[in-house]
Protein backbone atom coordinates (compact mmCIF):
# COMPACT_ATOMS: atom_id res chain seq x y z
CA UNK A 1 0.00 0.00 0.00
CA UNK A 2 1.37 3.42 -0.96
CA UNK A 3 2.16 5.99 1.71
CA UNK A 4 0.80 9.46 0.89
CA UNK A 5 2.95 12.31 2.24
CA UNK A 6 0.91 15.29 1.07
CA UNK A 7 -1.00 17.90 3.03
CA UNK A 8 -3.77 16.80 5.36
CA UNK A 9 -7.38 17.32 4.36
CA UNK A 10 -8.01 18.82 7.79
CA UNK A 11 -6.86 22.16 9.23
CA UNK A 12 -5.35 22.60 12.70
CA UNK A 13 -8.81 23.35 14.11
CA UNK A 14 -10.32 20.27 12.46
CA UNK A 15 -12.35 21.80 9.64
CA UNK A 16 -12.28 20.02 6.28
CA UNK A 17 -10.17 21.62 3.55
CA UNK A 18 -11.38 21.23 -0.04
CA UNK A 19 -8.35 21.22 -2.33
CA UNK A 20 -8.43 22.47 -5.91
CA UNK A 21 -6.25 19.53 -6.95
CA UNK A 22 -5.90 15.86 -6.18
CA UNK A 23 -2.99 13.78 -5.00
CA UNK A 24 0.24 13.98 -7.01
CA UNK A 25 2.67 11.20 -7.81
CA UNK A 26 5.61 12.96 -6.13
CA UNK A 27 3.68 12.99 -2.85
CA UNK A 28 3.67 9.19 -2.67
CA UNK A 29 6.27 7.78 -0.28
CA UNK A 30 8.07 4.45 -0.61
CA UNK A 31 7.34 1.31 1.34
CA UNK A 32 9.42 1.08 4.52
CA UNK A 33 12.10 -1.57 4.69
CA UNK A 34 13.30 -2.14 8.22
CA UNK A 35 17.04 -2.79 8.60
CA UNK A 36 17.86 -6.14 10.19
CA UNK A 37 21.01 -7.98 11.24
CA UNK A 38 22.62 -10.12 8.54
CA UNK A 39 25.20 -10.05 5.74
CA UNK A 40 25.38 -6.50 4.37
CA UNK A 41 22.94 -5.83 1.52
CA UNK A 42 22.43 -2.28 0.34
CA UNK A 43 19.93 -0.79 -2.09
CA UNK A 44 20.48 2.49 -3.95
CA UNK A 45 17.37 4.63 -4.37
CA UNK A 46 16.83 7.68 -6.58
CA UNK A 47 15.26 10.59 -4.72
CA UNK A 48 13.93 14.00 -5.78
CA UNK A 49 16.36 16.14 -7.76
CA UNK A 50 18.19 13.00 -9.03
CA UNK A 51 19.88 12.62 -5.63
CA UNK A 52 20.68 9.19 -4.21
CA UNK A 53 20.12 7.39 -0.91
CA UNK A 54 21.65 4.09 0.11
CA UNK A 55 19.24 1.97 2.11
CA UNK A 56 20.63 -0.81 4.31
CA UNK A 57 18.37 -3.85 4.08
CA UNK A 58 20.57 -6.07 6.23
CA UNK A 59 23.83 -5.13 7.93
CA UNK A 60 26.18 -6.83 10.38
CA UNK A 61 28.85 -4.21 11.16
CA UNK A 62 28.72 -0.93 13.07
CA UNK A 63 31.16 1.94 13.49
CA UNK A 64 31.25 2.49 17.25
CA UNK A 65 32.74 5.58 18.88
CA UNK A 66 34.17 5.28 22.39
CA UNK A 67 33.39 8.65 24.07
CA UNK A 68 36.24 8.26 26.59
CA UNK A 69 39.14 8.16 24.11
CA UNK A 70 37.27 9.47 20.98
CA UNK A 71 38.27 6.40 18.97
CA UNK A 72 36.06 4.84 16.26
CA UNK A 73 36.13 1.07 15.81
CA UNK A 74 34.47 -1.13 13.19
CA UNK A 75 32.84 -3.99 15.07
CA UNK A 76 30.34 -6.78 14.58
CA UNK A 77 26.71 -6.49 15.72
CA UNK A 78 25.48 -9.34 17.91
CA UNK A 79 21.83 -8.40 18.55
CA UNK A 80 19.38 -5.63 19.37
CA UNK A 81 18.95 -5.13 23.11
CA UNK A 82 16.45 -2.25 23.35
CA UNK A 83 14.42 -0.11 20.96
CA UNK A 84 12.24 2.75 22.18
CA UNK A 85 10.59 3.18 18.77
CA UNK A 86 8.82 -0.18 19.06
CA UNK A 87 9.27 -2.90 21.66
CA UNK A 88 8.57 -5.59 19.04
CA UNK A 89 11.63 -4.47 17.00
CA UNK A 90 13.88 -6.10 19.63
CA UNK A 91 12.48 -9.56 18.94
CA UNK A 92 12.85 -9.07 15.16
CA UNK A 93 16.38 -7.54 15.50
CA UNK A 94 15.35 -4.36 13.64
CA UNK A 95 17.83 -1.49 13.83
CA UNK A 96 16.87 2.17 13.55
CA UNK A 97 18.08 5.43 15.09
CA UNK A 98 18.03 5.29 18.88
CA UNK A 99 18.17 1.50 19.10
CA UNK A 100 20.59 -0.01 21.61
CA UNK A 101 22.64 -2.79 20.05
CA UNK A 102 24.96 -5.39 21.54
CA UNK A 103 28.37 -5.38 19.84
CA UNK A 104 31.66 -7.15 20.49
CA UNK A 105 32.81 -4.00 22.34
CA UNK A 106 29.66 -3.77 24.50
CA UNK A 107 26.31 -1.98 24.29
CA UNK A 108 26.03 0.99 21.92
CA UNK A 109 23.29 3.42 20.89
CA UNK A 110 22.70 3.93 17.16
CA UNK A 111 23.09 7.56 16.05
CA UNK A 112 22.66 7.16 12.27
CA UNK A 113 19.61 6.24 10.20
CA UNK A 114 20.49 2.98 8.41
CA UNK A 115 17.46 3.21 6.10
CA UNK A 116 18.69 6.62 4.89
CA UNK A 117 22.49 6.43 5.01
CA UNK A 118 23.28 2.73 4.54
CA UNK A 119 25.66 2.52 7.53
CA UNK A 120 25.32 2.12 11.27
CA UNK A 121 27.15 4.63 13.45
CA UNK A 122 26.84 4.20 17.20
CA UNK A 123 28.16 5.55 20.50
CA UNK A 124 29.39 3.15 23.15
CA UNK A 125 27.34 3.25 26.36
CA UNK A 126 29.53 3.43 29.46
CA UNK A 127 28.84 0.85 32.15
Secondary structure, 3 states (H helix, E strand, C coil): CCEECCCCCECCCCCECCCCCCCCHHHEECCCCCEEECCCEEEEEECHHHCEEEEEEEECEEEEEECCCCEEEEEEEEEEEECCCCCHHHHCCEECCCCEEEECCCEEEECCCHHHHCCCEEEECCC
